[in-house]
Amino acid sequence: MQTEVLLPLIAYLLLVFGLSVYAYTRRKQGNFLTEYFLGNRSMGGFVLAMTLTATYISASSFIGGPGAAYKFGLGWVLLAMIQLPAVWLSLGVLGKKFAILARRYNAVTLNDMLFARYQSRLLVWLASLSLLVAFLGAMTVQFIGGARLLETAAGIPYDTGLLIFGISIALYTAFGGFRASVLNDAMQGLVMLLGTILLLIAVIHAAGGLHSAVDKLQQIDPKLVSVHGGDDVLSLPFMASFWILVCFGVIGLPHTAVRCISYKDSKAVHHGIVLGTIVVAVLMLGMHLAGALGRAVLPDLKIPDQVIPTLMITVLPPYAAGIFLAAPMAAIMSTINAQLLQSSATIVKDLYLGIKPEQLTNERKLKRFSSWATFVLGLLVLLAAWRPPEMIIWLNLLAFGGLEAVFLWPLVLGLYWERANATGALSSMIVGAVCYTLLASIDLHIAGLHPIVPSLLLSLLAFYVGNQFGKPPRETVLKPS
């Protein structure tokens, strides 16, 4: 184990737990469910931008994405910048209208919004089960990324690192709730920015300058500096699919959508859009460029996902590497705590209270049940991460796509199409989930497109067709007061 690398990381984890303790003391004020799962809807613009960015940017962006850039070259850096409008789309499309309706319905979870809009308990159960299955896969990716970081950068065995990482996150998220999540996200966003800039400068310096780094990539494989990437992987259908999957489709991700019902006011949204877009631009360009240029420094890595942690200990002094280690750890932790909270909120608010609504007033039991649900879910994901694949980006994109195929159209059309009804939304969810699962499981790419594209097209068609057979929604559901 490398003590110089571990000490800054330990200090960082202590700070995370300190913020969770602070969040716990604030949690005693107000309604428990609204405070634990939404932080009493009190986020300002800076915190909103940071929590949305930190939630969206995950192990895939700090480990998997740079790993793909290492393998496929500078073309993948260009591809990664497709994600630039993600924050603008999330807050712009959902944003104000979503928040107004959430306050009107007193919604705590995304499924509260769906139930209030479509008045279908069956739809809520289907959405809840889809969310839990997809989040288990997505969180598994994050746990794998965290353990690999500790293994490569600090010399901690994978299994030991997984235990340390998993139990730490499960504890601080269960203890502090949503307020701990967003406070840590704000801090983690700043850590990610600082770490990204520091690492990129160090990689370019170690490669002998930007021109020298590009020359070395061209000597290794000329395709590493072409727009089509190594192995010509970046075809037009692939890039179009990627834009749908990691940019437009982000509107349908529950853990980002819920941020749109927890901010304070319109000013927070405007500041969040501008600042969040800038932060995403810096992080995406910096990390993927570091991964691509890292091949000029480390040309013979067997596992591409190890490029960032290996670069850390190669191009940075030990203490600086320890400080930077907090950056990808921050990205991973912020995504996991958002997904853990959404999963436990689904279990407690959508499933448990859906069966036993009389328990809504039993705050003592709800507090205990919510914390235990969060902690146990964390342990289940830890077990799922025990035997990881080589490149986690594909598993992460699989989980992303599943959530988008289920949630995108019911969310967007529920907001902007007055005639949208429960039959249409249910049809869309079922067709999207079945189509995406089948296409992804047999690895079928129609016309070279990722399974998310035909799945979203078919689920949109299913929404329209199903909508013709359902009852129109009540007038009171549609108009915010």
C-alpha positions in Angstrom: 0.0 0.0 0.0 1.2 3.5 -0.8 0.8 5.6 2.3 1.5 9.0 0.6 -1.4 8.3 -1.8 -3.8 7.0 1.0 -3.4 9.9 3.5 -5.1 12.6 1.3 -7.8 10.1 0.5 -8.5 9.3 4.1 -8.7 13.0 4.9 -11.2 13.4 2.0 -13.3 10.6 3.3 -13.4 12.1 6.8 -14.6 15.4 5.2 -17.3 13.5 3.4 -18.5 11.9 6.7 -18.3 15.3 8.4 -20.7 16.8 5.8 -23.0 13.8 6.4 -23.1 14.5 10.1 -23.9 18.1 9.4 -26.7 17.0 7.0 -28.0 14.7 9.7 -28.3 17.6 12.2 -30.2 19.6 9.6 -32.4 16.6 8.8 -34.3 16.9 12.0 -36.1 20.0 10.7 -39.3 19.6 8.6 -41.1 16.7 7.1 -38.9 13.6 7.2 -39.6 12.2 3.7 -39.2 15.6 2.0 -36.0 16.3 3.9 -34.4 12.9 3.6 -35.1 12.4 -0.1 -35.2 16.0 -1.4 -33.4 18.3 1.2 -36.6 20.3 1.6 -36.3 21.6 -2.0 -33.7 24.2 -1.0 -30.9 23.9 -3.6 -29.4 27.1 -5.0 -27.9 27.5 -8.5 -24.3 26.6 -7.6 -25.3 23.5 -5.6 -27.9 22.5 -8.3 -25.2 22.7 -11.1 -22.7 20.8 -9.0 -25.1 18.0 -7.9 -26.5 17.6 -11.4 -23.1 17.4 -12.9 -21.6 15.2 -10.2 -24.6 12.8 -10.4 -24.4 12.6 -14.2 -20.6 12.3 -14.3 -19.7 8.9 -12.9 -17.1 6.1 -13.0 -17.8 5.8 -16.7 -16.6 9.4 -17.2 -13.5 9.1 -15.0 -12.6 5.5 -15.6 -14.6 3.9 -18.5 -14.7 6.9 -20.8 -10.9 7.7 -20.6 -10.3 3.9 -20.9 -12.2 4.0 -24.2 -10.3 7.1 -25.3 -7.0 5.3 -24.5 -8.1 2.3 -26.7 -9.8 4.2 -29.6 -7.9 7.5 -29.6 -8.7 11.2 -30.1 -11.9 10.4 -32.0 -13.4 9.2 -28.7 -12.6 12.6 -27.2 -14.7 14.3 -29.9 -17.5 11.7 -29.3 -17.5 12.4 -25.5 -18.2 16.1 -26.2 -21.6 15.1 -27.6 -22.6 15.1 -23.9 -22.0 18.9 -23.5 -25.7 19.9 -23.6 -26.8 17.3 -21.0 -27.4 19.7 -18.1 -29.1 22.3 -20.4 -31.4 19.6 -21.7 -32.3 18.2 -18.3 -33.0 21.5 -16.7 -34.4 23.1 -19.8 -36.9 20.4 -20.8 -38.0 19.3 -17.3 -36.9 22.3 -15.2 -39.6 24.8 -14.1 -42.7 22.9 -15.2 -41.5 19.7 -13.5 -40.8 21.6 -10.2 -44.1 23.5 -10.2 -46.1 20.2 -10.6 -43.9 18.5 -8.0 -44.7 21.1 -5.5 -48.4 21.0 -6.4 -48.5 17.2 -6.0 -46.1 17.2 -3.0 -44.1 14.7 -5.0 -41.0 13.2 -3.3 -40.0 10.7 -6.0 -40.2 10.5 -9.7 -42.8 7.8 -9.4 -44.9 10.3 -7.3 -44.9 12.5 -10.4 -45.9 9.6 -12.7 -48.7 8.6 -10.4 -50.0 12.1 -10.0 -50.0 12.6 -13.8 -51.3 9.2 -14.9 -53.3 8.0 -11.9 -52.1 4.4 -12.4 -50.7 2.2 -9.6 -49.7 -0.5 -12.1 -47.6 2.1 -13.9 -45.8 3.0 -10.6 -45.1 -0.6 -9.8 -43.6 -1.2 -13.3 -41.6 2.0 -13.1 -40.3 1.1 -9.6 -39.2 -2.4 -10.6 -37.5 -1.1 -13.8 -35.7 1.6 -11.8 -34.4 -0.9 -9.1 -33.1 -3.4 -11.7 -31.4 -0.8 -13.8 -29.9 1.0 -10.7 -28.5 -2.2 -9.3 -26.5 -2.6 -12.6 -25.5 1.1 -12.7 -24.4 1.2 -9.1 -22.4 -2.1 -9.6 -20.4 -0.2 -12.3 -19.6 2.6 -9.8 -18.5 0.2 -7.1 -16.2 -1.6 -9.6 -14.7 1.7 -10.6 -14.0 2.7 -7.0 -12.4 -0.6 -6.2 -10.2 -0.5 -9.3 -9.1 3.0 -8.4 -7.9 1.9 -5.0 -6.4 -1.3 -6.4 -4.3 0.5 -9.1 -3.5 3.8 -7.4 -3.1 2.8 -3.8 -2.1 -0.8 -4.0 -5.1 -2.1 -2.1 -6.4 -5.5 -3.2 -9.6 -5.3 -5.3 -11.8 -7.2 -2.8 -10.5 -5.1 0.2 -10.9 -1.8 -1.7 -14.5 -2.9 -2.7 -15.4 -3.5 1.0 -13.9 -0.2 2.1 -15.5 1.8 -0.7 -18.9 0.1 -0.6 -19.4 0.2 3.1 -18.3 3.8 3.4 -20.8 5.0 0.8 -23.6 2.9 2.1 -23.1 4.3 5.6 -22.7 8.0 4.7 -25.7 8.0 2.3 -27.9 6.1 4.7 -26.9 8.4 7.5 -27.1 11.8 5.8 -29.8 11.4 3.2 -30.3 13.8 0.2 -28.8 16.9 2.0 -25.6 15.0 2.6 -25.7 13.9 -1.1 -26.0 17.4 -2.5 -23.5 19.0 -0.1 -21.0 16.3 -0.9 -21.8 16.7 -4.6 -21.0 20.5 -4.4 -17.6 19.7 -2.8 -17.0 16.7 -5.1 -17.7 18.9 -8.2 -14.9 21.3 -7.2 -12.6 18.4 -6.4 -13.3 16.9 -9.9 -12.6 20.2 -11.6 -9.3 20.7 -9.8 -8.2 17.1 -10.3 -9.0 17.0 -14.0 -7.1 20.2 -14.8 -4.1 19.0 -12.7 -3.9 15.6 -14.4 -4.3 16.8 -17.9 -1.4 19.3 -17.5 0.7 16.6 -15.9 0.0 14.1 -18.8 0.8 16.6 -21.5 4.1 17.5 -19.7 5.0 13.8 -19.3 4.4 13.2 -23.0 6.8 16.0 -23.9 4.0 18.5 -25.0 0.8 18.2 -26.9 2.5 18.0 -30.4 4.8 15.3 -29.2 2.0 13.3 -27.6 -0.1 13.4 -30.9 3.0 12.3 -32.9 3.5 9.3 -30.5 -0.1 8.3 -30.9 0.2 8.4 -34.7 3.3 6.2 -34.5 1.4 3.6 -32.4 -1.6 3.6 -34.7 -2.5 6.4 -37.2 -6.2 5.7 -36.5 -5.7 6.9 -33.0 -5.7 10.5 -34.3 -8.5 10.1 -36.9 -12.1 11.0 -36.3 -13.2 7.4 -36.9 -11.0 6.1 -34.0 -9.1 2.9 -33.6 -10.7 -0.1 -35.3 -12.9 2.4 -37.1 -15.4 2.1 -34.2 -16.8 5.7 -34.6 -19.2 5.3 -37.5 -22.0 7.8 -38.1 -24.7 5.4 -36.7 -22.6 4.8 -33.6 -22.1 8.5 -33.0 -25.8 9.3 -33.5 -26.7 6.5 -31.1 -24.2 7.7 -28.5 -25.8 11.2 -28.7 -29.2 9.8 -28.0 -27.9 7.5 -25.2 -25.7 9.9 -23.2 -27.2 13.4 -24.1 -30.8 13.6 -25.2 -31.8 10.5 -23.3 -30.4 11.9 -20.1 -33.8 13.7 -19.7 -35.3 10.3 -18.8 -32.7 9.3 -16.1 -34.5 9.3 -12.7 -31.5 10.3 -10.6 -31.0 13.5 -12.7 -34.7 14.2 -13.2 -35.3 14.2 -9.4 -32.8 17.1 -9.1 -35.3 19.1 -11.2 -37.8 18.9 -8.3 -35.5 19.8 -5.5 -34.1 23.3 -6.3 -35.2 26.5 -4.7 -36.3 29.0 -7.4 -36.1 30.1 -11.0 -32.8 31.9 -10.4 -31.3 28.6 -9.3 -32.3 27.0 -12.6 -30.8 29.7 -14.7 -27.5 29.7 -12.8 -27.5 25.9 -12.8 -27.8 25.6 -16.6 -24.9 28.0 -17.3 -22.5 26.7 -14.6 -23.4 23.1 -15.1 -22.7 23.2 -18.8 -19.3 24.8 -18.2 -18.4 22.2 -15.6 -19.5 19.3 -17.9 -17.4 20.8 -20.7 -14.2 21.0 -18.6 -14.6 17.6 -17.1 -15.5 15.7 -20.3 -12.8 17.3 -22.4 -10.1 17.1 -19.7 -10.6 13.5 -18.6 -11.1 12.0 -22.1 -8.2 13.9 -23.5 -6.0 12.7 -20.6 -7.1 9.2 -21.4 -6.3 9.5 -25.1 -2.9 11.2 -24.6 -2.1 8.8 -21.8 -1.4 6.2 -24.4 1.7 8.3 -25.4 2.9 7.9 -21.8 1.7 4.3 -21.1 1.5 2.5 -24.5 1.2 -1.1 -23.2 -1.7 -1.2 -20.7 -3.6 -4.5 -20.9 -6.8 -3.2 -19.2 -7.9 0.2 -20.7 -9.9 1.1 -17.6 -6.7 1.3 -15.6 -5.3 4.3 -17.6 -6.4 7.1 -15.2 -5.3 5.5 -11.9 -2.1 4.3 -13.6 -1.4 7.8 -15.0 -2.0 9.3 -11.5 0.8 7.4 -9.9 3.0 7.8 -13.0 2.9 11.5 -13.8 2.0 13.0 -10.4 4.0 13.1 -7.1 2.6 10.7 -4.5 0.7 13.3 -2.4 -0.6 15.0 -5.5 -1.8 11.6 -6.8 -3.6 11.1 -3.4 -5.3 14.5 -3.8 -6.3 13.7 -7.4 -7.5 10.2 -6.4 -10.3 12.1 -4.6 -11.6 13.4 -8.0 -12.7 10.1 -9.6 -13.7 8.9 -6.2 -15.9 12.0 -5.9 -17.5 11.3 -9.3 -18.2 7.7 -8.3 -19.5 8.5 -4.8 -21.8 11.3 -6.0 -23.4 9.1 -8.6 -23.8 6.2 -6.2 -25.4 8.2 -3.4 -27.9 9.7 -5.9 -28.9 6.3 -7.2 -28.9 4.7 -3.7 -31.3 7.4 -2.5 -33.6 7.0 -5.5 -33.6 3.3 -5.0 -34.4 3.5 -1.3 -37.0 6.2 -2.0 -38.6 3.9 -4.5 -38.8 1.0 -2.0 -40.0 3.2 0.9 -42.3 5.8 -0.8 -43.5 4.1 -3.9 -43.7 0.4 -2.9 -44.0 0.2 1.0 -46.2 3.3 1.5 -48.2 2.3 -1.6 -49.1 -1.0 0.2 -49.4 0.6 3.7 -50.3 4.3 3.3 -51.3 4.4 7.0 -47.6 4.3 7.9 -47.1 7.7 6.4 -47.5 9.4 9.8 -45.1 7.0 11.5 -42.0 9.0 11.1 -39.9 7.1 13.5 -40.5 3.8 11.6 -39.9 5.6 8.2 -36.6 7.0 9.4 -35.4 3.6 10.4 -36.7 1.8 7.3 -35.3 4.4 4.9 -31.8 4.3 6.4 -31.8 0.5 6.5 -33.1 0.2 2.9 -30.3 2.5 1.7 -27.6 0.6 3.6 -28.8 -2.9 2.6 -29.1 -1.9 -1.1 -25.5 -0.7 -0.9 -24.4 -4.1 0.5 -26.3 -5.9 -2.3 -24.5 -3.8 -5.0 -21.2 -4.5 -3.3 -21.8 -8.3 -3.7 -22.8 -7.8 -7.3 -19.4 -6.0 -8.0 -17.3 -8.8 -6.6 -16.4 -10.2 -10.1 -16.0 -7.3 -12.5 -15.8 -7.2 -16.4 -12.7 -5.7 -18.1 -14.4 -2.5 -19.5 -17.1 -1.1 -17.3 -18.3 1.6 -19.8 -20.4 -1.0 -21.7 -22.2 -2.2 -18.5 -22.8 1.5 -17.5 -24.3 2.3 -21.0 -26.5 -0.8 -20.8 -28.1 0.4 -17.5 -28.4 4.0 -18.8 -30.3 2.8 -21.9 -32.7 0.6 -19.9 -33.7 3.6 -17.7 -34.1 5.9 -20.7 -36.2 3.3 -22.7 -38.6 3.1 -19.7 -38.8 6.7 -18.5 -38.1 9.2 -21.3 -41.5 9.4 -23.1 -43.7 9.1 -20.0 -41.8 12.0 -18.4 -41.6 14.3 -21.5 -45.0 13.6 -23.0 -46.6 13.7 -19.6 -45.4 17.3 -19.2 -46.0 18.5 -22.7 -48.9 16.5 -24.2 -52.2 17.2 -22.5 -53.9 14.1 -24.0 -51.2 11.7 -22.7 -52.8 9.0 -20.6 -51.9 6.0 -18.5 -52.5 3.4 -21.2 -50.1 5.2 -23.5 -47.5 5.6 -20.8 -47.8 1.9 -19.8 -47.5 0.8 -23.4 -44.4 2.9 -23.9 -42.7 1.6 -20.8 -43.4 -2.1 -21.6 -42.4 -1.8 -25.3 -39.3 0.2 -24.5 -38.1 -2.2 -21.7 -38.8 -5.4 -23.8 -37.3 -4.0 -27.0 -34.2 -2.7 -25.3 -33.7 -5.9 -23.3 -34.0 -8.1 -26.3 -31.8 -6.0 -28.6 -29.1 -5.6 -26.0 -29.1 -9.2 -24.9 -28.6 -10.5 -28.4 -26.3 -7.6 -29.3 -28.3 -6.7 -32.4 -27.5 -3.3 -34.0 -30.1 -2.4 -36.6 -28.4 -0.3 -39.4 -25.5 0.0 -37.0 -27.5 1.8 -34.4 -27.3 1.2 -30.6 -30.4 -0.6 -29.3 -31.5 2.6 -27.5 -32.5 4.2 -30.9 -35.0 1.6 -32.1 -36.2 1.1 -28.5 -37.1 4.8 -28.1 -38.7 5.0 -31.5 -40.9 1.9 -30.9 -41.7 3.1 -27.4 -42.8 6.5 -28.8 -45.0 4.7 -31.3 -46.4 2.5 -28.6 -47.2 5.6 -26.5 -49.2 7.1 -29.4 -51.1 3.8 -30.2 -51.8 3.0 -26.6 -53.0 6.5 -26.0 -55.8 6.0 -28.5 -57.4 3.3 -26.3 -57.0 4.8 -22.8 -59.2 7.2 -20.9 -58.3 10.9 -21.2 -56.7 12.4 -18.1 -58.8 14.5 -15.7 -58.6 18.2 -16.3 -57.3 18.8 -12.7 -54.3 16.7 -13.4 -53.1 18.8 -16.3 -53.1 22.4 -15.1 -50.7 23.6 -12.3 -52.5 25.9 -9.9 
